[in-house]
Amino acid sequence: MSTEEKSLNFIEQIIEEDLKNGLSADKLRFRFPPEPNGYLHVGHASAICLNFGLGIDYKAPVNLRFDDTNPSKEEQEYVDAIKRDVEWLGYKWDKECYASDYFQQLYDWAVELIKKDKAYVDSQTSEEMAKQKGTPTTPGTDSPYRNRSIEENLDLFTRMKNGEFEKGTHVLRAKISMSANNMLMRDPIIYRIMHAHHHRTGNDWCIYPMYDWAHGESDYLEQISHSFCTLEFLPHRELYDWFLNQIYDPTKVRPKQREFARRNLSHTVVSKRKLLQLVEEKHVTGWDDPRMSTISGMRRRGYTPASIRNFAKTIGIAKRDNLIDVSLLEFCVREDLNKIAPRVMAVLDPVKLVITNYPEGQEEWLEAENNPEEEVMTYRKVPFSKELYIEREDFQEEAHKKFFRLTLGTEVRLKNAYIIKGESVVKDENGNITEIHATYDVDSKSGSGTEASQRKVKGTIHWVSIPHAKEAEVRIYDRLFTNESPDKDKEVDFKEYINPNSLKVITGFVEPSLVTSKELDHFQFQRLGYFCVDRDSTAEKLVFNKTVGLRDTWAKISEQ
C-alpha cells in the first residue's frame, strides 16, 4: 500500500514502520479471533472490517480463528453464526482455525515451562489466590506451593490432564513475579480444570488453557504478524510477550500485539453477557431481534453489508474509547439504501379515498419508476382504481397555508397518477373521517405527455389501490434504550433504560408487486422510510421491518 494514497491511521503506520525495518511483505498475516460464546455485535463488525480490510489493502491473508478455550460457554451454534456474519459482511478468510487445534502443542509447551521451573501447580482455592495477589500499590505474596519440585509439578499436571482431580482443586500458574507492577504478571493462571464437553474435542481434555496463554501462542503457531486487540488488552501485552519469549524461534515471525480503542454505539449495549441477558429474559425475541446491536440483528433489520463497512471506515481507528451516535450508523445505512432500494408505495395508517368521477369497475396499470438513482432507469406497473388508501395524515379537512397535501377544495397529485381535488368527507358517529371523496382530472395522468400532465400542484402523495392492496404486518423499531449509555452507570441496572416503545406492530397495505419479494429484499416505502422483508414473511402474510427513516428525526424527538 502506498503511503501517498491516503492518510494512514496509527495501525497502518505500525505496519509500514515494520516493513521499513525489514519485515517482508509476504510475511504479513492478520486474524480475527472471536470467542464462540455469543453472536457478534457491531463492535466486532469494526474489528472484522479492520483486520480483513488490512488484508485487502496489503494483499495479505487473514485467518478466522475461534478462541474456543472455554467449553462451558461455547457452542457450535455460535461458530456457525460467526462464520455467517463474516461472510455476509463480504469477507473471506484464508484459514479457518481454532485454538482447540493447538491444545496438544499448548499442553506440551506448558510441560516445557514446568521443566524450566517457569510454571507450577497451585492447589490453593481461588479465594486464597485472590488474597495473595496484592493490590496495584502493594506486592503480592508467594503461593505456599510455588516452590514445589519440578517432578511433583509434572506429576500433578499430568494427573490434572488425565481427569483425576475435581474442578477448582488445582491450577497451573506461570512462575513470573508476585511483586510485578503489572498485576497480570503476578503468576498468572495458565490452565484450569474443567470437566466440560467441548464442541470440537468432545471429552478428550479435562484441562483448558487460559486466554492469555492460548492467544499469543496461537498467533505464533499461525505466524500472525500483527495481532490487533481492543484497549482493555493493553495491560495483557507484557504477558503476551513473556509467553512468546518462552517458545520463540528467531527464524520465525514474532507476532506483535497492538491495541485500538473500542467504538461504543449509543442507545445500545455490546456486552455479550448483557446481550445474552436480553435474550434469555425475553426483552427481545432473540439474538437476531432487529433492535439488537448484533450483526444478525442488523442484517434482519435491513442494514446492508456495504453500509456497515462504510460506517467502520467512517469512524476509523483511534487510541481512545468513545461513544458513536447511532445516528451515524443510520446515516450510512440510509445512504446505501438510497442507491439500491426500489421505490414502492405502501400506506401504514390508511383512510379510504373515493374518486367519485372515476368510472365504476375500471382499473389502470400505470408506469412507475423503480429508483431515480439508477443509471439506467427501470419501471414497473402499479394498479389504479376508483377506491384508494392514502395516509390519514395526508388529509386535513381544514389546513393551514403550508399544508401542501390533500384538503377540501385544493388539489394534490397522486404519485405516478392523476391530480385530484378534495370535495367532501364521510364521518362516523364519533366524528372520525372514514372516507374522503375527491374528483380527478382525467387529462392529468403523470407522464402522459399532454399539456394537462405538466400542470403543477404543490403536493404529491402516495396511495395504494384498495382492490389490489396486499395487507402487511409492519414492525416499526425505535431505540432499544432511552439512555445513550445504558450501561455506563454501574449503580443502575441497564435494563431500567429499556424503551417500552421500541417496537410497534401495525397493519398496513402495500402495492401488489411486493407479493413476490423475498427475505431481506429492501424497499423505500415512498415518503415513509426504508423497509425490508422479514424472515417471518410469506406469500400469505407479508411482514416488513422498518430499517431506517428517510431522514434523522431522532435528535428532534429527543429535544422535544
C-alpha positions as CSV (number, residue, x, y, z in Angstrom):
1,M,0.0,0.0,0.0
2,S,1.4,3.4,-0.9
3,T,1.5,5.9,1.9
4,E,0.8,8.6,-0.6
5,E,-2.6,7.2,-1.5
6,K,-4.2,8.1,1.8
7,S,-3.6,9.3,5.3
8,L,-2.6,6.3,7.4
9,N,-4.1,5.5,10.7
10,F,-1.8,4.6,13.6
11,I,-2.3,0.8,12.9
12,E,-1.2,1.2,9.3
13,Q,1.7,3.4,10.5
14,I,2.8,0.5,12.7
15,I,2.7,-1.9,9.8
16,E,4.5,0.5,7.5
17,E,7.3,1.0,10.0
18,D,7.7,-2.7,10.4
19,L,8.0,-3.1,6.6
20,K,10.6,-0.3,6.6
21,N,12.5,-2.1,9.3
22,G,12.9,-5.3,7.4
23,L,9.6,-7.3,7.8
24,S,9.0,-8.9,4.4
25,A,5.6,-8.0,2.9
26,D,4.9,-11.7,2.2
27,K,5.1,-12.3,6.0
28,L,2.2,-10.1,6.8
29,R,-0.8,-12.1,8.1
30,F,-3.7,-10.9,10.2
31,R,-6.5,-12.7,12.1
32,F,-9.9,-12.1,13.5
33,P,-10.2,-14.2,16.8
34,P,-13.7,-14.3,18.2
35,E,-14.7,-16.5,21.1
36,P,-17.8,-18.6,20.1
37,N,-19.8,-17.8,23.2
38,G,-22.4,-15.5,21.6
39,Y,-23.4,-13.7,18.5
40,L,-21.1,-11.0,17.0
41,H,-22.2,-7.4,17.5
42,V,-21.4,-4.0,15.9
43,G,-18.1,-3.7,17.8
44,H,-17.0,-7.0,16.3
45,A,-18.1,-5.7,12.9
46,S,-15.5,-2.8,13.3
47,A,-12.8,-5.4,14.2
48,I,-13.7,-7.6,11.3
49,C,-13.5,-4.6,8.9
50,L,-10.2,-3.6,10.4
51,N,-8.4,-6.9,10.1
52,F,-9.9,-8.1,6.8
53,G,-9.6,-4.5,5.4
54,L,-5.8,-4.7,6.2
55,G,-5.7,-8.0,4.4
56,I,-7.2,-6.4,1.3
57,D,-5.0,-3.3,1.4
58,Y,-1.8,-5.2,1.9
59,K,-2.8,-8.3,-0.2
60,A,-2.1,-10.4,2.9
61,P,-4.0,-13.5,4.2
62,V,-6.4,-13.2,7.1
63,N,-7.3,-16.1,9.4
64,L,-10.6,-16.7,11.1
65,R,-9.6,-18.2,14.5
66,F,-12.0,-19.3,17.1
67,D,-10.8,-18.8,20.7
68,D,-12.6,-21.9,21.9
69,T,-10.9,-22.4,25.2
70,N,-14.0,-22.2,27.5
71,P,-16.4,-25.1,26.6
72,S,-18.8,-24.2,29.4
73,K,-20.0,-21.2,27.4
74,E,-19.2,-22.1,23.8
75,E,-21.5,-23.8,21.2
76,Q,-21.4,-24.8,17.6
77,E,-24.4,-22.5,17.0
78,Y,-22.1,-19.5,17.7
79,V,-19.4,-20.8,15.5
80,D,-21.8,-21.1,12.6
81,A,-23.3,-17.7,13.3
82,I,-19.9,-16.0,13.4
83,K,-18.9,-17.6,10.0
84,R,-22.2,-16.5,8.5
85,D,-21.7,-12.9,9.8
86,V,-18.2,-12.6,8.4
87,E,-19.2,-13.9,5.0
88,W,-22.3,-11.7,5.0
89,L,-20.1,-8.6,5.6
90,G,-18.3,-9.6,2.4
91,Y,-15.0,-11.1,3.6
92,K,-13.3,-14.4,3.0
93,W,-10.7,-15.9,5.4
94,D,-7.6,-17.7,4.3
95,K,-7.6,-20.4,7.0
96,E,-10.3,-21.4,9.5
97,C,-8.5,-22.1,12.7
98,Y,-9.4,-23.0,16.3
99,A,-7.4,-22.7,19.5
100,S,-8.5,-26.3,20.1
101,D,-6.4,-27.2,17.1
102,Y,-3.4,-26.4,19.2
103,F,-4.4,-28.0,22.6
104,Q,-1.7,-30.7,22.4
105,Q,1.0,-28.2,21.4
106,L,-0.1,-25.8,24.1
107,Y,0.0,-28.6,26.7
108,D,3.5,-29.7,25.5
109,W,4.8,-26.1,25.9
110,A,3.3,-25.9,29.3
111,V,5.1,-29.1,30.3
112,E,8.3,-27.4,29.0
113,L,7.6,-24.4,31.2
114,I,7.4,-26.7,34.2
115,K,10.6,-28.4,33.2
116,K,12.3,-25.0,33.1
117,D,10.9,-24.2,36.5
118,K,8.8,-21.4,35.0
119,A,5.4,-22.9,35.9
120,Y,4.0,-24.7,38.9
121,V,0.8,-26.4,40.1
122,D,-1.0,-24.3,42.7
123,S,-3.5,-26.1,45.0
124,Q,-5.0,-23.1,46.7
125,T,-8.6,-22.1,46.4
126,S,-9.4,-19.1,44.1
127,E,-10.2,-17.1,47.2
128,E,-6.8,-17.8,48.7
129,M,-5.0,-16.9,45.5
130,A,-7.0,-13.6,45.2
131,K,-5.9,-12.6,48.7
132,Q,-2.3,-13.2,47.9
133,K,-2.5,-11.2,44.6
134,G,-1.9,-7.9,46.4
135,T,-3.0,-4.5,45.0
136,P,-1.7,-2.1,42.4
137,T,0.3,-0.4,45.1
138,T,1.3,-3.4,47.3
139,P,3.1,-6.5,46.1
140,G,1.5,-10.0,46.3
141,T,2.8,-12.9,48.3
142,D,4.1,-16.2,47.0
143,S,1.9,-19.2,47.0
144,P,2.9,-21.9,49.5
145,Y,3.1,-24.3,46.5
146,R,5.3,-22.0,44.4
147,N,8.5,-24.0,45.2
148,R,7.1,-27.5,44.5
149,S,9.7,-29.6,42.8
150,I,9.6,-30.0,39.0
151,E,8.9,-33.7,39.4
152,E,5.9,-33.1,41.6
153,N,4.5,-30.4,39.3
154,L,4.9,-32.6,36.3
155,D,3.1,-35.5,38.1
156,L,0.2,-33.2,39.2
157,F,-0.1,-31.6,35.8
158,T,-0.3,-35.0,34.1
159,R,-2.9,-36.1,36.6
160,M,-4.9,-32.9,36.0
161,K,-4.9,-33.7,32.3
162,N,-6.0,-37.3,32.9
163,G,-9.0,-36.1,34.9
164,E,-8.0,-37.3,38.3
165,F,-9.0,-34.1,40.1
166,E,-12.2,-32.1,40.6
167,K,-12.6,-28.6,39.2
168,G,-11.0,-26.0,41.4
169,T,-8.6,-28.3,43.2
170,H,-5.5,-27.3,41.1
171,V,-4.4,-24.8,38.5
172,L,-1.1,-24.4,36.6
173,R,0.4,-21.0,37.1
174,A,3.4,-19.3,35.4
175,K,6.2,-18.5,37.7
176,I,7.0,-14.9,37.0
177,S,6.9,-12.5,40.0
178,M,4.4,-11.8,42.7
179,S,5.7,-8.2,43.1
180,A,5.4,-7.2,39.4
181,N,3.9,-3.7,38.9
182,N,1.5,-5.2,36.3
183,M,-0.8,-7.4,38.3
184,L,-1.4,-9.6,35.3
185,M,2.3,-10.7,35.6
186,R,1.8,-11.9,39.2
187,D,2.0,-15.7,38.4
188,P,-1.0,-15.8,36.1
189,I,-3.0,-19.0,35.7
190,I,-2.2,-20.9,32.5
191,Y,-4.5,-23.9,32.9
192,R,-7.6,-24.8,34.9
193,I,-9.5,-28.0,35.4
194,M,-12.9,-28.2,33.5
195,H,-14.8,-31.4,33.1
196,A,-16.9,-30.0,30.3
197,H,-17.8,-31.3,26.8
198,H,-16.1,-29.3,24.1
199,H,-17.9,-28.7,20.8
200,R,-14.9,-29.9,18.8
201,T,-12.7,-32.1,21.0
202,G,-15.5,-33.7,22.9
203,N,-14.3,-35.1,26.3
204,D,-10.7,-35.5,25.3
205,W,-9.5,-32.8,27.6
206,C,-10.1,-32.2,31.3
207,I,-7.9,-29.1,31.4
208,Y,-8.2,-26.0,29.3
209,P,-5.8,-23.1,28.6
210,M,-6.5,-19.6,29.7
211,Y,-7.0,-16.9,27.1
212,D,-3.7,-15.2,27.7
213,W,-1.7,-18.4,27.2
214,A,-3.7,-19.6,24.2
215,H,-3.9,-16.3,22.4
216,G,-0.3,-15.3,21.8
217,E,0.9,-18.9,21.2
218,S,-1.9,-19.4,18.7
219,D,-0.8,-16.3,16.9
220,Y,2.7,-17.6,16.8
221,L,1.6,-21.1,15.5
222,E,-0.3,-19.4,12.7
223,Q,2.6,-16.9,12.1
224,I,0.3,-13.9,12.5
225,S,2.4,-10.8,12.0
226,H,0.2,-8.3,13.8
227,S,-2.4,-9.1,16.5
228,F,-4.8,-6.3,17.0
229,C,-6.9,-6.1,20.2
230,T,-9.1,-3.5,21.9
231,L,-7.6,-1.3,24.6
232,E,-8.6,-3.4,27.5
233,F,-5.9,-5.9,26.4
234,L,-3.1,-3.3,26.6
235,P,-2.1,-4.5,30.1
236,H,-2.0,-8.0,28.7
237,R,0.7,-7.1,26.2
238,E,3.5,-7.6,28.7
239,L,2.2,-11.1,29.4
240,Y,1.7,-11.8,25.7
241,D,5.3,-11.1,25.1
242,W,6.6,-13.0,28.2
243,F,4.8,-16.1,27.0
244,L,6.2,-15.7,23.5
245,N,9.7,-15.3,24.9
246,Q,9.5,-18.8,26.3
247,I,8.9,-20.5,22.9
248,Y,10.1,-18.1,20.3
249,D,12.3,-19.2,17.5
250,P,14.2,-16.3,15.9
251,T,13.9,-17.8,12.5
252,K,10.1,-17.3,12.6
253,V,7.8,-14.3,12.6
254,R,7.2,-13.0,16.0
255,P,3.6,-11.7,16.4
256,K,3.2,-8.1,17.6
257,Q,0.1,-7.2,19.7
258,R,-1.1,-3.7,19.4
259,E,-4.3,-2.1,20.7
260,F,-7.0,0.2,19.4
261,A,-10.0,1.9,21.0
262,R,-13.4,0.2,21.4
263,R,-16.1,2.1,19.5
264,N,-19.2,2.1,21.6
265,L,-22.6,2.8,20.0
266,S,-25.2,5.0,21.6
267,H,-28.5,3.7,22.8
268,T,-27.4,0.1,22.9
269,V,-25.2,-2.4,24.7
270,V,-22.4,-4.6,23.2
271,S,-21.5,-6.7,26.2
272,K,-22.1,-10.4,25.2
273,R,-23.3,-11.1,28.8
274,K,-25.8,-8.3,28.7
275,L,-27.0,-9.2,25.2
276,L,-27.5,-12.8,26.4
277,Q,-29.4,-11.4,29.3
278,L,-31.8,-9.5,27.0
279,V,-32.3,-12.7,25.0
280,E,-32.8,-15.1,28.0
281,E,-35.1,-12.7,29.9
282,K,-37.1,-12.2,26.6
283,H,-36.7,-8.4,26.5
284,V,-36.1,-9.2,22.8
285,T,-37.2,-12.0,20.6
286,G,-33.7,-13.5,20.0
287,W,-30.1,-12.8,19.1
288,D,-31.3,-11.5,15.7
289,D,-34.0,-9.2,17.0
290,P,-33.7,-6.1,14.8
291,R,-33.3,-3.9,17.9
292,M,-30.2,-5.8,18.9
293,S,-26.7,-4.5,18.2
294,T,-25.7,-7.9,16.9
295,I,-24.7,-8.3,13.2
296,S,-27.5,-10.8,12.8
297,G,-30.0,-8.3,14.3
298,M,-28.8,-5.5,12.0
299,R,-29.0,-7.9,9.0
300,R,-32.6,-8.8,9.8
301,R,-33.5,-5.2,10.3
302,G,-32.3,-4.4,6.8
303,Y,-28.8,-2.9,7.3
304,T,-26.6,-3.7,4.3
305,P,-23.0,-5.1,4.4
306,A,-21.8,-2.0,2.5
307,S,-23.4,0.4,5.0
308,I,-21.7,-1.3,7.9
309,R,-18.3,-1.4,6.2
310,N,-18.7,2.3,5.4
311,F,-19.7,3.0,9.0
312,A,-16.5,1.2,10.2
313,K,-14.5,3.2,7.7
314,T,-16.1,6.5,8.7
315,I,-15.5,6.1,12.5
316,G,-11.9,4.9,11.8
317,I,-9.4,3.6,14.3
318,A,-8.4,5.6,17.4
319,K,-6.5,5.2,20.6
320,R,-9.3,6.5,22.9
321,D,-12.6,4.8,23.6
322,N,-15.5,7.0,22.6
323,L,-19.3,6.9,22.1
324,I,-20.5,6.9,18.5
325,D,-24.0,8.2,18.0
326,V,-26.2,5.5,16.4
327,S,-27.5,8.2,14.0
328,L,-24.1,8.0,12.2
329,L,-24.7,4.3,11.5
330,E,-28.2,5.0,10.4
331,F,-26.9,7.7,8.0
332,C,-24.6,5.1,6.4
333,V,-27.5,2.7,6.1
334,R,-29.7,5.4,4.6
335,E,-27.0,6.5,2.1
336,D,-26.5,2.9,0.8
337,L,-30.2,2.1,0.6
338,N,-30.9,5.3,-1.3
339,K,-28.8,3.9,-4.1
340,I,-30.2,0.4,-4.2
341,A,-33.7,0.2,-2.8
342,P,-36.6,0.3,-5.2
343,R,-39.3,2.9,-4.5
344,V,-42.7,1.3,-3.8
345,M,-46.0,2.5,-2.4
346,A,-47.3,1.5,1.0
347,V,-49.9,3.0,3.3
348,L,-49.4,2.4,7.0
349,D,-52.2,4.5,8.5
350,P,-54.9,4.1,5.9
351,V,-58.0,6.1,5.2
352,K,-60.3,5.4,2.3
353,L,-60.3,7.8,-0.7
354,V,-63.1,7.5,-3.3
355,I,-62.6,9.2,-6.6
356,T,-66.3,9.9,-7.4
357,N,-65.9,10.7,-11.1
358,Y,-63.7,7.7,-11.9
359,P,-65.6,5.0,-13.8
360,E,-67.0,2.3,-11.7
361,G,-65.2,-1.0,-12.1
362,Q,-62.4,0.5,-14.2
363,E,-58.7,-0.2,-13.4
364,E,-55.5,1.0,-15.0
365,W,-51.9,-0.1,-14.7
366,L,-49.7,2.9,-14.5
367,E,-46.0,3.2,-15.1
368,A,-43.8,3.9,-12.0
369,E,-40.1,4.4,-11.8
370,N,-38.2,2.0,-9.5
371,N,-35.3,4.1,-8.3
372,P,-34.4,7.6,-9.7
373,E,-30.7,6.8,-8.6
374,E,-30.4,4.0,-11.2
375,E,-28.0,4.7,-14.1
376,V,-30.5,3.0,-16.4
377,M,-34.0,3.7,-15.3
378,T,-36.3,0.8,-14.9
379,Y,-40.1,0.8,-14.4
380,R,-42.9,-1.3,-13.0
381,K,-46.7,-1.3,-13.3
382,V,-48.9,-0.3,-10.4
383,P,-52.7,-0.7,-10.4
384,F,-55.1,2.3,-10.1
385,S,-58.8,2.2,-9.4
386,K,-61.8,4.2,-8.0
387,E,-61.1,3.4,-4.4
388,L,-57.7,4.0,-2.8
389,Y,-55.9,4.0,0.5
390,I,-54.0,7.2,1.4
391,E,-52.2,8.1,4.7
392,R,-54.5,9.6,7.2
393,E,-52.0,12.4,7.9
394,D,-52.0,13.3,4.2
395,F,-55.5,14.8,4.6
396,Q,-56.8,17.7,6.7
397,E,-60.4,18.9,6.5
398,E,-59.1,22.4,7.3
399,A,-55.5,23.1,6.9
400,H,-53.0,25.9,7.4
401,K,-51.4,27.6,4.4
402,K,-48.2,25.5,4.5
403,F,-50.1,22.2,4.4
404,F,-49.4,21.0,0.8
405,R,-51.3,17.7,0.9
406,L,-54.9,17.0,0.4
407,T,-57.6,19.3,1.8
408,L,-61.2,20.1,0.8
409,G,-61.2,22.4,-2.2
410,T,-57.5,22.0,-3.0
411,E,-55.6,19.8,-5.5
412,V,-52.8,17.4,-5.0
413,R,-51.1,14.9,-7.3
414,L,-51.3,11.2,-6.6
415,K,-47.8,9.8,-7.2
416,N,-47.4,8.3,-10.7
417,A,-51.1,9.0,-11.4
418,Y,-53.6,11.9,-11.5
419,I,-54.3,15.2,-9.9
420,I,-57.3,15.1,-7.6
421,K,-59.3,17.6,-5.7
422,G,-60.8,17.1,-2.3
423,E,-64.6,17.5,-2.3
424,S,-66.2,16.1,0.9
425,V,-65.8,13.6,3.7
426,V,-67.8,10.9,5.4
427,K,-67.6,10.6,9.2
428,D,-68.7,8.0,11.7
429,E,-70.8,8.7,14.8
430,N,-67.7,9.9,16.7
431,G,-66.8,12.4,14.1
432,N,-63.9,10.4,12.7
433,I,-63.3,10.6,9.0
434,T,-64.0,7.2,7.4
435,E,-64.0,8.3,3.7
436,I,-62.6,11.1,1.7
437,H,-64.4,11.9,-1.6
438,A,-62.4,13.6,-4.4
439,T,-62.6,14.2,-8.1
440,Y,-59.8,13.6,-10.6
441,D,-58.6,15.5,-13.7
442,V,-58.8,12.8,-16.4
443,D,-56.1,14.7,-18.5
444,S,-53.6,15.0,-15.7
445,K,-52.1,11.5,-15.8
446,S,-48.5,11.6,-14.7
447,G,-46.1,11.2,-17.6
448,S,-48.9,11.2,-20.3
449,G,-47.1,13.9,-22.2
450,T,-50.2,16.0,-22.6
451,E,-50.3,19.7,-21.7
452,A,-52.5,18.9,-18.7
453,S,-50.0,16.4,-17.3
454,Q,-47.5,19.2,-17.0
455,R,-49.8,21.2,-14.7
456,K,-48.1,21.9,-11.4
457,V,-49.6,21.4,-8.0
458,K,-47.8,21.9,-4.7
459,G,-48.2,18.5,-3.2
460,T,-47.7,14.8,-4.1
461,I,-48.9,11.9,-2.0
462,H,-48.7,8.2,-2.3
463,W,-51.5,5.7,-2.4
464,V,-52.5,2.0,-2.9
465,S,-55.4,0.8,-4.9
466,I,-57.8,-0.9,-2.4
467,P,-58.9,-3.8,-4.7
468,H,-55.3,-4.7,-5.4
469,A,-53.8,-3.8,-2.0
470,K,-52.0,-6.5,0.0
471,E,-52.2,-6.5,3.7
472,A,-48.9,-6.5,5.5
473,E,-47.6,-6.6,9.1
474,V,-45.2,-3.8,9.5
475,R,-42.8,-3.7,12.5
476,I,-41.7,-0.2,13.4
477,Y,-38.5,-0.1,15.5
478,D,-37.1,2.6,17.8
479,R,-34.1,2.8,20.0
480,L,-33.9,-0.3,22.4
481,F,-32.8,2.0,25.2
482,T,-33.8,5.5,26.1
483,N,-30.4,6.4,27.6
484,E,-27.5,6.9,25.2
485,S,-25.2,5.0,27.5
486,P,-27.5,2.5,29.3
487,D,-24.6,0.5,31.0
488,K,-22.4,3.5,31.9
489,D,-24.0,4.0,35.4
490,K,-22.8,1.0,37.4
491,E,-25.4,1.8,40.2
492,V,-28.3,1.4,37.8
493,D,-29.3,-1.8,36.1
494,F,-29.0,-1.2,32.4
495,K,-32.4,-2.8,31.8
496,E,-34.0,0.1,33.6
497,Y,-33.4,2.1,30.4
498,I,-35.2,-0.4,28.1
499,N,-37.5,1.6,25.8
500,P,-41.1,0.2,26.3
501,N,-42.0,1.6,22.9
502,S,-39.0,0.2,21.0
503,L,-41.4,-2.0,18.9
504,K,-44.7,-1.1,17.4
505,V,-46.5,-3.6,15.2
506,I,-49.1,-2.2,12.8
507,T,-51.1,-3.4,9.8
508,G,-50.6,-1.6,6.6
509,F,-51.3,-2.1,2.9
510,V,-48.7,-2.4,0.1
511,E,-48.8,-2.5,-3.7
512,P,-49.2,-6.0,-5.2
513,S,-45.7,-6.1,-6.7
514,L,-44.3,-6.9,-3.2
515,V,-46.1,-10.3,-3.1
516,T,-43.1,-11.9,-4.8
517,S,-40.5,-10.2,-2.6
518,K,-38.0,-12.4,-0.7
519,E,-36.4,-12.2,2.8
520,L,-34.0,-9.2,3.1
521,D,-35.3,-7.5,0.0
522,H,-35.0,-3.8,0.5
523,F,-37.6,-1.1,-0.4
524,Q,-38.2,2.5,0.1
525,F,-41.8,3.0,1.1
526,Q,-42.2,6.3,-0.6
527,R,-42.3,9.2,1.9
528,L,-42.2,6.8,4.8
529,G,-38.7,5.2,5.1
530,Y,-36.7,2.2,4.2
531,F,-38.1,-1.3,4.9
532,C,-37.0,-4.9,4.3
533,V,-38.8,-8.2,4.1
534,D,-38.6,-10.1,7.4
535,R,-37.8,-13.8,7.6
536,D,-41.3,-14.4,9.0
537,S,-42.8,-13.1,5.7
538,T,-44.8,-15.5,3.5
539,A,-46.9,-15.0,0.3
540,E,-50.0,-15.3,2.5
541,K,-48.7,-12.9,5.2
542,L,-46.2,-10.2,4.2
543,V,-44.0,-9.0,7.1
544,F,-41.7,-5.9,6.8
545,N,-39.2,-4.4,9.2
546,K,-38.6,-0.7,9.2
547,T,-34.9,-0.3,8.6
548,V,-34.4,3.4,8.9
549,G,-36.3,6.7,8.2
550,L,-35.8,8.9,5.2
551,R,-34.1,11.4,7.5
552,D,-32.8,11.6,11.0
553,T,-35.6,12.7,13.2
554,W,-34.3,11.2,16.5
555,A,-32.4,14.3,17.5
556,K,-35.5,16.5,17.2
557,I,-37.7,14.0,19.0
558,S,-35.1,13.8,21.9
559,E,-35.1,17.6,22.2
560,Q,-38.8,17.7,22.4
